[in-house]
Amino acid sequence: MNSALRHEYLAALGVETWVMRGKSMPASPPREAMALREVAALRETAAARESGVDWPELRARVAACTRCTLCSTRTHTVFGVGSQQAEWLVVGEAPGADEDRQGEPFVGRAGQLLNSMLRAIGLAREQVYIANVLKCRPPGNRDPTAIEASECLPYLEQQIALLKPKIMLAVGRIAAQNLLHTDVTLGRLRQQVHRFGVSQVPLVATYHPAYLLRTPTDKRKAWEDLKFARDVCARV
Ligand code: SF4
């Protein structure tokens, strides 16, 4: 990408200049609470549920899913969008109101900012795959419960098995914590290479675009995270 175009995308991101950072650090510690261990056990049990399923069957299963109570309040399930040959998998928390209406992740203002963030590192939205931890919208955009995440994560895990991404970008605290089974803060999860699941896909965490719209002063940190993730991907 030429520098003029990069500056244009960075301007859309709200970043004027940047500084390279980033060294790999050890993965975060596991949760210790008993209740969370029980949830982790539930996840293990559920993990094999969608194993071996192809894309059309997986999409159909999600569209018909009634595994948690969110099925009764959703307008549409939000399966995911993008290239099935993508090297990058972007994972958010859950659909919001716009996503629930349209059945597509990261639309509206947050989606536009995510598109700008991706373009800033030379990626078109169509080149990546975008999904969420939850396929249905929690009412009022509340945080997903541990049970909802446990019931829904096997769908994402099978998407990952089919996609075989080179890197995962977890956007937002909720996505990062659910994917890594931790309650460590996003501030401590950033700028590290984590590993996801049995496939050990490299995972980098950063801020959610909706948060960045509310807190533009952190856009610079998000830009550092994107460059860090790009460097990690280049080394895979
Ligand atoms: S959130 Fe996931 S587990 Fe719950 S009903 Fe929707 S697709 Fe099923």
Boltz pocket constraint, residues with backbone or C-beta under 6 A from the ligand:
constraints:
  - pocket:
      binder: B
      contacts: [[A, 62], [A, 65], [A, 66], [A, 67], [A, 68], [A, 69], [A, 70], [A, 71], [A, 77], [A, 133], [A, 134], [A, 135], [A, 136], [A, 148], [A, 151], [A, 152]]
      max_distance: 6.0
